[in-house]
Amino acid sequence: GDVTTLDGFGIYDILTSKKRESFVGLTLLEKANHNYFNTDIKPNDAKMLSRDLSNQLTREKQQDFLANYAVDFFNASIKNKIENTLYDSKVSSIDKMYGYDVKTLSSDKNKTEIVSIKDKKNFKADGVEILTTKDAVTVNNDKAQGIDTVPASYEGFNIRDLLNIKWKDSNGKMSFSPSTKDFSEFNSLSIDIVQDSSDELNIKGKNQEFVIQIKDKKGNISKVELDKNTPALDYINGKVEYLELEDSKYKMWSTQTPLTSIKVPLSSFKGIDFNKIDEISLIFDKTKSGSVMIGGFELN
């Protein structure tokens, strides 16, 4: 209620902006209220919001989550026990931790960006529209009018580059040649992404779906389907609102829509030579139309 800015995402951006020797993880616990993590703070300040709180987590459930989360964090950071946790780059991105709904971002010391999203010339469009845009803290710099991907308020991190992909039939495809051709030393492919729920190309209340395809130099192809249960592709409920400043009118989505990761273990892709990767494609053949915002493609 009184802290609604999701500042953890800005901290994550800062921590991952430089080369690191340790992992970074961020977890968004759905239906939680930060007051309930502190036994000294009694009020449920979520009541300040005009939201349906019938599914809000109880104080006891949040503290149960934090107790389990803390154990995994300390085991990972102190003992380097990362297997089957948020920090394990060999496993898929998760939608539940300890029985609770979550969305996550994670990165390790092997993080390698494989294409720049700032230049749409890096991408080949087939039945899709590809746009480069920017999400900013200040509306005069905000080109991605509609959703708020929660850029940080700190200088240097207050404008986020985004790649917007739109499709209007179920035959769309976007492809690019990765700057790193040898995937053999990595464990996973990650896409930081969010559905643009403010775009009417996305059906209200419906999660998105698509396919990731990897092709090697010999033409061998392997695909992994991202179904409607992929947490980063959720439709985020809200409504279109407008902010009027001077002579300008800015479109806004009423609910924040932070980027989270789709992490796919490379072991999920079969029958290709990971030493010689030629092309990565996103194939939009699962839904009739849609629009997603992408913050980056990387290997871990």
MOPE-V701285 format. One record per backbone hydrogen bond with DSSP energy under -0.5 kcal/mol. CO is the residue of the C=O (numbers start at 1). NH is the residue of the N-H. E is the energy in kcal/mol with one decimal. If there is no record, write none. Layout:
co: <CO CO>
nh: <NH NH>
e: <E E>
This chain:
co: <6 7 8 9 10 11 12 14 24 26 27 28 28 29 31 33 34 35 37 38 40 43 44 45 46 49 51 53 58 59 60 61 62 63 64 65 66 67 68 69 70 71 72 73 74 74 75 75 76 80 82 85 87 88 95 97 100 101 103 104 105 107 108 112 114 115 116 118 119 120 122 123 124 126 127 129 131 133 134 134 135 138 138 139 141 143 146 147 148 149 154 157 158 159 160 162 162 163 163 164 165 166 167 169 172 173 174 175 176 176 179 181 181 183 187 187 188 189 190 191 191 192 192 193 194 195 196 199 203 210 211 211 212 213 214 215 215 216 220 222 224 225 226 227 229 230 231 232 233 235 239 241 242 243 243 245 248 250 251 252 260 261 262 262 263 263 264 265 266 268 272 273 274 274 276 279 280 281 281 282 282 283 283 284 290 291 292 293 294 296 297 297 298 299>
nh: <9 11 12 13 14 15 16 17 107 105 29 30 103 32 57 36 37 38 39 41 42 45 47 48 49 51 53 56 62 63 64 65 66 67 68 69 70 71 72 73 74 75 76 77 78 79 79 81 80 82 85 88 89 91 102 100 97 30 28 261 26 24 111 299 179 117 119 120 122 123 177 125 175 173 168 166 164 162 143 144 160 141 142 142 143 145 253 149 257 259 157 152 137 161 135 133 164 165 294 131 292 129 290 172 284 126 282 124 178 280 181 183 277 186 266 267 300 264 298 193 262 295 296 260 293 197 199 202 206 226 213 283 224 281 222 278 279 219 216 214 212 227 210 230 231 233 234 195 208 237 254 252 244 245 250 248 245 243 146 241 193 263 191 264 93 265 189 268 269 270 274 276 183 184 217 215 176 213 283 174 284 211 285 172 167 196 165 194 163 192 114 115 190 112>
e: <-1.8 -2.0 -2.3 -2.1 -2.0 -2.6 -2.1 -1.1 -2.3 -2.1 -0.7 -0.7 -1.5 -1.1 -2.9 -1.6 -1.5 -1.9 -0.5 -1.6 -0.7 -1.1 -1.8 -1.9 -1.8 -1.7 -0.7 -1.6 -2.2 -2.2 -1.9 -2.4 -2.6 -2.1 -1.9 -2.8 -2.7 -1.6 -2.0 -2.6 -2.7 -2.4 -2.2 -3.0 -2.4 -0.8 -0.9 -2.2 -0.7 -1.0 -1.7 -1.7 -0.8 -1.3 -2.1 -1.9 -2.3 -2.1 -3.3 -2.8 -2.9 -2.8 -2.0 -2.5 -2.9 -0.5 -0.6 -0.5 -1.9 -1.6 -0.5 -0.5 -2.2 -2.0 -0.5 -2.5 -3.3 -2.7 -1.7 -2.4 -3.7 -1.4 -0.5 -0.7 -0.9 -1.2 -2.9 -0.6 -2.8 -0.7 -2.3 -1.2 -2.0 -0.5 -2.7 -2.6 -0.5 -0.6 -2.5 -2.7 -2.2 -2.8 -2.2 -0.7 -2.5 -2.4 -2.9 -3.1 -0.6 -2.6 -0.6 -0.8 -2.9 -1.9 -2.8 -0.5 -2.1 -3.0 -2.3 -0.6 -2.6 -3.1 -0.9 -1.9 -2.9 -1.6 -2.0 -2.0 -2.4 -3.1 -0.5 -2.9 -2.5 -2.8 -2.1 -2.6 -2.1 -1.9 -2.2 -2.6 -2.8 -0.7 -1.7 -1.9 -0.6 -2.1 -1.5 -0.5 -2.3 -0.7 -2.3 -3.0 -0.5 -0.6 -3.0 -2.8 -2.2 -2.6 -1.1 -3.5 -2.7 -0.7 -2.2 -0.6 -1.9 -0.5 -2.6 -2.0 -1.6 -0.6 -0.9 -1.5 -3.5 -0.7 -2.4 -2.8 -2.2 -2.8 -0.5 -2.5 -0.6 -2.3 -1.1 -1.1 -2.3 -2.3 -2.3 -1.9 -2.5 -2.1 -1.9 -0.6 -3.2 -2.1>
